[in-house]
């Protein structure tokens, strides 16, 4: 419980400077504090856990022993086929709208 209270206090103190700023500046300050907290938390977790595998869009990232390696796992053919699949999807959507008389619901 003491640890949670200390964490809450640290969070409030980190965001306190934003209270005296304009809304835009306050959002920038809050965003910077949140990003710093994220980086700190991520780095602390990575220091305790190894290996870590992160899926980042089309890449797999392996972090082990302080080293990071990245490998693309989605083949380029997937993206070409996905773009072609949008043609029948759009056609069905247009035909369904026409068949229902332009209604969007049941």
C-alpha positions as CSV (number, residue, x, y, z in Angstrom):
1,X,0.0,0.0,0.0
2,X,2.9,2.4,0.8
3,X,4.4,1.7,-2.7
4,X,1.0,2.5,-4.4
5,X,0.7,5.8,-2.3
6,X,4.3,6.7,-3.3
7,X,3.6,6.0,-7.0
8,X,0.4,8.1,-6.8
9,X,2.2,11.0,-5.2
10,X,5.0,10.8,-7.8
11,X,2.4,10.9,-10.5
12,X,0.6,13.9,-9.1
13,X,4.0,15.8,-8.6
14,X,5.0,15.0,-12.2
15,X,1.8,16.5,-13.6
16,X,1.5,19.4,-11.1
17,X,3.5,21.9,-13.3
18,X,0.8,21.5,-16.0
19,X,-1.9,23.1,-13.8
20,X,-0.4,26.6,-14.1
21,X,-0.1,26.6,-17.9
22,X,-2.4,27.4,-20.8
23,X,-4.4,24.4,-22.0
24,X,-2.1,23.7,-25.0
25,X,1.1,24.0,-23.0
26,X,-0.5,21.9,-20.2
27,X,-1.3,19.1,-22.7
28,X,2.2,19.2,-24.1
29,X,3.6,19.0,-20.5
30,X,1.3,16.1,-19.6
31,X,2.2,14.3,-22.8
32,X,5.9,14.7,-22.2
33,X,5.5,13.5,-18.6
34,X,3.4,10.5,-19.7
35,X,5.9,9.5,-22.4
36,X,8.8,9.8,-19.9
37,X,6.9,7.6,-17.4
38,X,6.3,5.1,-20.2
39,X,9.9,5.0,-21.2
40,X,11.0,4.6,-17.6
41,X,8.5,1.9,-16.9
42,X,9.3,0.0,-20.1
43,X,13.1,0.2,-19.4
44,X,12.6,-1.0,-15.8
45,X,10.5,-3.9,-17.0
46,X,13.0,-4.8,-19.7
47,X,15.8,-4.8,-17.1
48,X,13.9,-7.4,-15.1
49,X,12.6,-9.6,-17.9
50,X,14.5,-11.3,-20.7
51,X,13.9,-12.1,-23.4
52,X,11.1,-9.8,-24.5
53,X,9.3,-10.2,-27.9
54,X,7.4,-7.2,-29.1
55,X,5.1,-7.2,-32.2
56,X,5.5,-3.8,-33.9
57,X,3.3,-3.6,-37.0
58,X,5.0,-5.9,-39.5
59,X,8.1,-6.5,-37.3
60,X,9.0,-8.8,-34.5
61,X,11.5,-7.2,-32.1
62,X,13.6,-9.4,-29.8
63,X,15.3,-7.8,-26.8
64,X,17.7,-10.1,-25.0
65,X,20.7,-9.2,-22.9
66,X,20.6,-5.5,-23.7
67,X,20.6,-6.3,-27.5
68,X,17.7,-5.6,-29.8
69,X,17.1,-7.4,-33.1
70,X,14.3,-6.8,-35.6
71,X,12.8,-9.1,-38.2
72,X,9.9,-8.4,-40.6
73,X,7.5,-11.3,-40.4
74,X,4.7,-10.2,-42.7
75,X,5.4,-11.1,-46.3
76,X,5.0,-8.4,-48.9
77,X,2.5,-10.6,-50.8
78,X,0.1,-10.2,-47.8
79,X,-0.2,-6.4,-48.4
80,X,-0.7,-6.9,-52.1
81,X,-3.5,-9.4,-51.6
82,X,-5.1,-7.3,-48.8
83,X,-5.3,-4.3,-51.2
84,X,-6.9,-6.5,-53.9
85,X,-9.4,-7.8,-51.4
86,X,-10.8,-4.3,-50.9
87,X,-12.3,-4.4,-54.4
88,X,-14.9,-7.2,-53.7
89,X,-15.5,-5.7,-50.2
90,X,-16.3,-2.3,-51.7
91,X,-18.4,-3.9,-54.5
92,X,-20.5,-5.9,-52.0
93,X,-21.0,-2.8,-49.8
94,X,-22.2,-0.7,-52.8
95,X,-24.5,-3.5,-54.0
96,X,-26.0,-4.1,-50.6
97,X,-26.8,-0.4,-50.3
98,X,-28.5,-0.4,-53.7
99,X,-30.4,-3.7,-52.9
100,X,-31.8,-2.2,-49.6
101,X,-32.9,1.0,-51.3
102,X,-30.2,3.0,-49.6
103,X,-31.1,2.0,-46.1
104,X,-28.2,1.3,-43.8
105,X,-30.0,-0.7,-41.1
106,X,-32.2,-3.9,-41.1
